Amino acid sequence: MPDVNIALGTMGFGTKVDAAASWDLLDRFADAGGTMLDTADCYAFWSDPNGRGGQSEEVVGRWLARRPGRRERMYLSTKVGAEPVGPGEWPANRQGLSAPAIKAAAEGSLRRLGTDRIDLYWAHMEDRTVSLEESAGAFGALVAEGTVGRLGCSNHPVWRVERARGIARANGWAGYTALQLRHSYLQPRPGVPVPGQDHRFGWVTEEVADYVDSDPEMSLWVYTALLNGFYSRPDRPLPDAYDHPGTSRRLAALDQVAGELGVSRNQVVLAWLIGGRPAATPVVGVSTPDQLDEALAGARLSLPDEHRRLLDETV
């Protein structure tokens, strides 16, 4: 496990966070020992006047070009499948996971990132208009040619992940060995919609946790780990889906642990995720140096056994 087991989420880099501020955050992360960067070819089309993504990859690529030697120490994670293409409304007009779309998207990401290799390439969203065989073959070809090191999928149901892995095994192709889903210490009521979370299968459930924990090849990355600032900002209310007794009980446990250790809620949540079962790599999006420093401190925090038991057993 790396010393800083978080991935720096760069979704807003180049749009919400300008290039200069983004490069400062990237420098600060790398200088602190951070090595994992997470982006996507569609980031952040919703913040672009032309409705197109690629800005985040471009900012990261320009930063790498201006920092000799950084590429060799950075683990680049990016995604394909959600970028808008052509007319129409998203998500109906997204690029999807056909073989031509995957190949073209990989070439575009490599160009914007200024590299010849993507360390971890994710299928960003499901595409049931394309066969799993076609997508698995296209992803496997990228690994075979050395363009991609490892494959993952985000926001997919477990049964389709396992079916795609079976197809890859049967054909001698590289298959998925990572999942990226939404997860945090507080949990919404099952089946209740959460505004802004449109992925039906984009959550860590008990089934997902058991699946990852039972397979040594599979790792878990989690996004929205800090619930968009809720843990540290009273002006960020939780959606109604979190309005249940378990939230109050878990917040009380979280506050007890944070108080006894003299750290923040955010730091406890990150430490809980990293050291949990299954162990997770949180993708942490930040826009200020203070936010980054707090996340780095959380990544290095080791929870005493009694505090972890309290957090785990509170439901």
C-alpha positions in Angstrom: 0.0 0.0 0.0 1.4 3.4 -0.9 2.2 5.9 1.9 -0.6 8.2 0.6 -3.4 5.8 -0.3 -5.8 8.3 -1.9 -6.2 9.3 -5.5 -6.4 13.0 -6.2 -9.7 13.5 -8.1 -9.1 16.1 -10.8 -12.7 16.4 -12.1 -12.8 20.2 -11.7 -9.3 20.9 -12.9 -9.4 23.2 -16.0 -13.0 24.3 -15.4 -14.1 24.9 -11.7 -10.4 25.1 -10.7 -8.2 27.1 -13.1 -5.0 25.7 -14.5 -2.6 27.6 -12.2 -4.5 26.5 -9.1 -4.7 23.0 -10.4 -1.0 22.8 -11.0 -0.3 24.1 -7.5 -2.5 21.3 -6.0 -0.9 18.7 -8.2 2.6 19.9 -7.0 1.5 19.9 -3.4 0.0 16.4 -3.8 3.2 15.0 -5.5 5.5 16.7 -3.0 3.6 15.0 -0.2 4.1 11.6 -1.7 0.9 11.3 -3.6 1.1 9.2 -6.8 -2.4 8.4 -8.0 -4.4 10.8 -10.2 -8.0 10.1 -11.3 -9.7 11.8 -14.2 -12.0 11.0 -17.2 -12.3 12.1 -20.8 -15.7 13.6 -20.0 -14.5 15.9 -17.2 -16.0 18.4 -17.0 -18.4 18.7 -20.0 -21.2 20.1 -17.8 -19.0 23.1 -16.9 -17.9 23.8 -20.5 -19.9 26.3 -22.6 -19.6 23.9 -25.6 -20.7 20.9 -23.5 -17.5 19.0 -24.1 -15.0 17.4 -21.7 -11.2 16.8 -21.8 -10.2 19.9 -19.8 -9.1 17.9 -16.8 -6.9 15.5 -18.8 -5.4 18.5 -20.6 -4.5 20.3 -17.4 -2.9 17.1 -16.0 -1.0 16.6 -19.3 0.4 20.1 -19.3 1.4 19.8 -15.7 3.3 16.5 -16.4 5.0 18.1 -19.4 6.3 21.0 -17.2 7.5 18.7 -14.4 10.3 16.5 -15.8 10.4 13.1 -14.1 6.8 13.3 -12.6 5.2 11.0 -15.1 7.4 8.1 -14.0 6.1 8.5 -10.4 2.5 9.2 -11.2 -0.2 6.5 -11.6 -2.7 7.8 -14.2 -6.3 6.7 -14.0 -8.9 7.9 -16.6 -12.2 6.7 -18.0 -14.2 6.2 -21.2 -17.9 6.0 -22.0 -19.6 9.1 -20.8 -18.3 11.9 -23.0 -21.1 13.6 -25.1 -20.8 13.1 -28.8 -23.0 14.7 -31.5 -26.4 16.3 -31.0 -29.0 15.2 -28.4 -29.3 15.1 -24.7 -26.9 13.3 -22.3 -26.7 10.5 -21.5 -28.4 9.2 -24.7 -25.7 10.9 -26.8 -22.7 9.7 -24.9 -19.8 7.9 -26.6 -20.5 4.5 -25.0 -18.4 1.4 -25.0 -18.2 0.1 -28.6 -14.8 -1.1 -29.8 -14.4 2.0 -32.1 -15.4 4.3 -29.3 -13.0 2.8 -26.8 -10.1 2.9 -29.2 -10.7 6.5 -30.3 -11.2 7.6 -26.7 -8.0 6.0 -25.5 -6.1 7.8 -28.3 -7.7 11.1 -27.3 -6.8 10.6 -23.6 -3.2 9.6 -24.4 -2.9 12.8 -26.5 -4.4 15.1 -23.8 -2.4 13.5 -21.0 0.8 13.6 -23.1 1.7 10.1 -22.4 2.0 6.7 -24.1 0.4 4.7 -21.3 -2.8 4.8 -19.2 -2.0 3.0 -16.0 -5.7 2.2 -15.1 -8.4 2.6 -17.7 -12.1 2.5 -16.6 -15.3 1.7 -18.3 -17.1 4.8 -16.9 -20.7 3.8 -17.4 -22.6 0.8 -18.6 -23.5 0.5 -22.3 -26.1 -2.2 -22.9 -26.3 -1.3 -26.6 -23.0 -3.1 -27.1 -22.2 -6.7 -26.2 -19.9 -7.4 -23.3 -17.7 -9.4 -25.8 -17.1 -6.4 -27.9 -16.2 -4.1 -25.0 -14.1 -6.7 -23.3 -12.2 -7.4 -26.5 -11.5 -3.7 -27.1 -10.2 -3.2 -23.6 -8.1 -6.3 -23.7 -6.5 -5.2 -27.0 -5.4 -2.0 -25.3 -3.6 -4.0 -22.6 -2.1 -6.4 -25.1 -0.6 -3.6 -27.1 0.8 -1.9 -24.0 -1.3 1.2 -24.1 -3.1 0.4 -20.9 -1.7 -1.3 -17.8 -4.9 -2.3 -16.0 -8.7 -2.3 -16.4 -11.5 -1.2 -14.1 -15.2 -0.4 -14.3 -17.2 2.2 -12.6 -21.0 2.3 -11.9 -21.6 -1.3 -13.1 -23.6 -4.0 -11.4 -21.6 -6.9 -10.0 -23.2 -9.5 -12.3 -22.1 -7.7 -15.4 -18.6 -7.1 -14.0 -18.2 -10.8 -13.4 -19.7 -11.8 -16.7 -17.3 -9.5 -18.5 -14.4 -11.0 -16.5 -15.5 -14.5 -17.5 -15.5 -13.5 -21.2 -12.0 -12.0 -20.9 -10.7 -15.2 -19.1 -12.2 -17.5 -21.7 -10.5 -15.5 -24.5 -7.2 -14.9 -22.9 -7.7 -11.2 -22.6 -7.0 -8.9 -19.7 -10.1 -8.2 -17.7 -11.4 -5.9 -15.0 -9.5 -5.9 -11.7 -10.9 -2.7 -10.1 -14.2 -1.2 -9.3 -15.0 2.5 -8.8 -18.2 3.3 -6.9 -19.7 5.8 -4.6 -19.1 5.1 -0.9 -18.8 6.9 2.4 -19.3 6.3 6.2 -22.8 7.6 6.1 -25.2 5.6 3.9 -28.5 6.6 2.3 -31.7 4.5 2.7 -31.6 1.7 0.1 -33.4 2.5 -3.1 -34.1 6.1 -2.2 -32.9 8.5 -5.0 -30.0 10.8 -4.2 -30.0 14.1 -6.3 -27.0 14.2 -8.6 -26.3 10.5 -8.4 -27.8 9.1 -11.6 -26.0 5.7 -11.7 -28.3 3.0 -10.5 -25.4 0.7 -9.7 -22.9 3.3 -8.5 -22.9 2.3 -4.9 -20.9 0.0 -2.6 -23.4 -2.5 -1.2 -22.9 -5.5 1.0 -22.7 -7.6 -2.1 -20.0 -5.4 -3.7 -18.0 -5.4 -0.4 -18.2 -9.1 -0.2 -17.3 -9.5 -3.9 -14.2 -7.3 -3.5 -13.1 -8.8 -0.2 -13.4 -12.3 -1.6 -11.3 -11.7 -4.7 -7.6 -10.9 -4.2 -7.4 -9.6 -7.8 -10.1 -7.0 -7.3 -9.5 -3.6 -5.8 -12.0 -0.9 -4.9 -11.8 2.9 -5.5 -14.5 5.0 -4.0 -15.8 8.5 -5.0 -17.9 11.1 -3.1 -16.1 9.8 0.0 -16.6 13.1 1.9 -20.1 13.7 0.7 -19.4 16.9 -1.2 -18.2 18.6 2.0 -21.0 17.7 4.3 -18.8 16.4 7.1 -17.0 19.7 7.5 -19.5 22.3 6.3 -22.9 22.8 8.0 -24.1 24.7 5.0 -24.0 21.5 2.9 -27.1 19.6 4.0 -27.5 15.9 3.3 -30.1 14.8 0.8 -33.4 13.4 2.2 -32.2 9.8 1.5 -29.8 10.2 4.5 -32.7 11.2 6.8 -32.9 8.0 9.0 -31.8 7.0 12.5 -28.6 5.4 11.3 -27.2 8.7 10.2 -27.6 10.3 13.6 -26.0 7.3 15.3 -23.1 7.2 12.9 -22.5 10.9 13.1 -22.3 10.6 16.9 -19.8 7.8 16.6 -17.8 9.8 14.1 -17.7 12.8 16.4 -16.7 10.7 19.3 -13.7 9.2 17.4 -12.7 12.5 15.9 -12.8 14.2 19.3 -10.8 11.5 21.1 -8.1 11.5 18.4 -8.1 15.3 17.9 -8.7 15.1 14.2 -11.5 16.1 11.8 -14.5 14.1 10.6 -13.1 14.0 7.1 -9.8 12.5 8.4 -11.7 9.8 10.3 -13.8 8.9 7.3 -10.8 8.6 5.0 -8.9 6.5 7.5 -12.0 4.3 8.0 -12.3 3.7 4.2 -8.6 3.0 3.6 -8.3 0.5 6.5 -11.7 -1.1 6.1 -12.9 -4.4 4.8 -12.8 -4.2 1.9 -9.9 -1.7 1.9 -10.7 1.2 -0.4 -8.8 3.9 -2.3 -10.7 7.1 -1.8 -10.8 9.5 -4.8 -10.7 12.9 -3.1 -11.6 16.0 -5.1 -10.2 19.3 -3.6 -10.0 22.9 -4.7 -7.8 24.5 -2.0 -4.5 23.6 -0.4 -6.2 23.3 3.1 -8.6 20.7 1.8 -5.7 18.7 0.2 -3.6 18.9 3.4 -6.6 17.6 5.5 -7.1 14.7 3.0 -3.4 13.8 3.1 -3.5 13.8 6.9 -6.6 11.5 6.8 -4.8 9.1 4.4 -2.0 8.8 6.9 -4.2 8.4 10.0 -4.3 4.9 11.5 -7.4 4.2 13.6 -6.9 2.4 16.9 -8.8 -1.0 17.0 -11.3 0.2 19.5 -12.2 3.2 17.4 -12.6 1.2 14.3 -14.9 -1.3 16.1 -17.1 1.6 17.3 -17.4 2.9 13.8 -18.0 -0.5 12.2 -20.6 -1.6 14.8 -22.6 1.6 14.7 -25.5 1.1 12.3 
